[in-house]
């Protein structure tokens, strides 16, 4: 075996003790391992990569935090873009499946060339159920100058930026619309921008009363068009908070400042997207600002609920697995599920039973330390 996620061009002909392997055959036959095939010692190639590679590990979780399936794409100039023996085929299972689909092949591991502008990773999912899922994209050694990646959702027609320096998580829901469970709903799109003629020297975000003041410093500024200040409450999904026109202060460092008057009281993340006059862009690092004066607890927003989904807001809560149970007016349990909270403040989406009627319900939240809290839910489904 050569390539895969291991050393490029260095054949691995030894199966280590205790290691499992799969054999792909194009015709019926048998595989016989003889006693004479055994060797002493170990080369270590089958146990771990000898050198780090650019890679994106993609994982699919249910709402309870259980990993359902995963795949990986490994990038190296020694690979090519066709499906061949360097790639690992996906073996389907009766449960939920998550694979890379390339040239009508389903892959668990794809080995390919480094990404260039407009390259895509096309995913395929099947056996999805009506519930909330979480996608996780763990990028390693992908921090290439000017390279960006977005997750495109063909059902919601949205794009989410994938941070190529760390792990990005994206929640999505499969509902009663069959398009929400489409096998090719998601793909990753790469963009390679030309280098911008600027350098970010610093970035800071600090609370100023109910606002957040964002300051950044630029060196060697020239041929710049604008700076967009982007805000996020989870560190992954950003939206534009405001923008500033560049002054192109040639020959000297330039300080910029923006006040976000609509800043949320929860923990927030800020970054700057700089755009050149030719349309090229670059992102700064991310600055984090702590939550404001937010009282710890839980809230249901909006309440009453008029759809099939309840937004359960966690305010300054510890990280861990929480149990959420809903009881009707007769004290009967109508829903029980677990949710994973990353800590701090966030909103968890809880799909209500399709048969739930109008009225009031009790929502019980059991924290990891076993303390429980009750909230009243009003349902006004149309």
GIDA-V466951 format. One record per helix or strand of 2 or more residues. SS is the DSSP state (hx for helix, st for strand). FROM is the first residue (numbers start at 1). TO is the last residue. If there is no record, write none. Layout:
ss=SS from=FROM to=TO
ss=SS from=FROM to=TO
//
This chain:
ss=hx from=35 to=37
ss=st from=54 to=62
ss=st from=67 to=75
ss=st from=88 to=89
ss=st from=97 to=102
ss=st from=105 to=112
ss=st from=120 to=126
ss=st from=132 to=140
ss=st from=147 to=153
ss=st from=158 to=162
ss=st from=167 to=173
ss=hx from=178 to=181
ss=st from=186 to=192
ss=st from=199 to=208
ss=st from=211 to=219
ss=st from=224 to=232
ss=st from=239 to=245
ss=st from=254 to=260
ss=st from=268 to=276
ss=st from=281 to=283
ss=st from=287 to=289
ss=st from=297 to=300
ss=st from=309 to=317
ss=st from=320 to=327
ss=st from=333 to=341
ss=st from=344 to=351
ss=st from=359 to=366
ss=st from=372 to=379
//
